[in-house]
Amino acid sequence: MSSPVVVNILGKEYQIACPEEEKPALIASAQMLHDSMEKIRGTGKVVGLDRIAVMAALNIAHELIGLQGREGEADPEAIGKLLLMKDKVTAFLQEERQLDL
């Protein structure tokens, strides 16, 4: 059963439905994303939350691909989960952009 989890990323709170057994992983993922986005924002080279989020996603995906390359073939289940997360982030960014107009 899913229940809401509130995570904070760059000072914004997001409520995300999540199965109980996946909550620790979601919280850890949100913290990883926050840290990555904070680091990118700190450089001052990337402006705008959506651009910072895309750069962070690309960096995290690059790290994952590097790890997969060292361990052999990519895990199809992990790839599926990553694609699903990418779609959710894309949908969220599009929704945020529409709200800003």
N, C-alpha and C positions, 0 to 999 in steps of 0.2 A: 504494500500500500504506500502511495506517495504522500508526503507531507511537505509543507513549504520550509525552505531553508533560506535564511537571509545572509547574503555575503556582501562584503564591502570591497569595492574595487575603485581605487583613486577617488575616495571620498563619496562615492555614490553607492547606495544600497540597492541590491537586486534580490528579489524574492523568486526562488526557483523551486519548482516541484521536484522532489527527488525521493526514490525509494529509501527507506530507513537504512538498509544495509550499504547504500552508496554515499551516505552523508559525509563520512570522513574523507572519502576520495574527492567529493565535490568541494568541500572546504579547503582541502590541500590544493586542488586545482585552481580555485579562486585566489588563494594566497600566492601561488606561483605566477598566475597571470598578473595580479596586482604588482608583485615585485618586478616582473619583467617590464610592465608598463611604466612603473615609477622610474626605473633605470633609464628607459628610453626618453621619458619626459625630462629627466634630469640633464640629459645632454643638450637640450634646447634646440636640437636639429629638426625635430618633428613636432608640428603644431596641429592641434585638433585631436579630440578624443578618439574619433573613428580611425584616423591615420595611426595614432599610437597603438590602438588595439590591433590593427592589421599588421603592423610591424612586429608586435609582440607575438601574434599568432604565427607569423612566418618564422620568427626566431625559434619558437617552441617546436614547430613542425620540423625545422631544419635539424634541431637537436635530436628529435625522435628518429628522423631518417638516418642520422649518423649512428645512433645506437643500433638501429635495425641492421645497418650495413655491417656492423661488427659482429652481430649475432647470427647472420645468415638471412634467410628469407623473412619477409615481412609477415606478420600475423594478420590474417584476413579479418579476424574479429576486431583487432585494434584499429585497423584501417577503417573498418565500418564505423566504429565509434568516433574516430577522428572526423570522418566525413559528416557524420550526424552533428557533431559539435560545431563544425565549420558552417553547416547550414543554419544552425541555431544562431550563431554569432552574426552571420550575414543577415538573417531575418531581423535580429535585434537592431543591428546598425541601420537597416533600412527603415525600421519603425522609428528609431531615434531621429533620423534625418527628417522624416515626415513630421514629427512633433516639433522640430526646430523651425519649420517653415511657417 
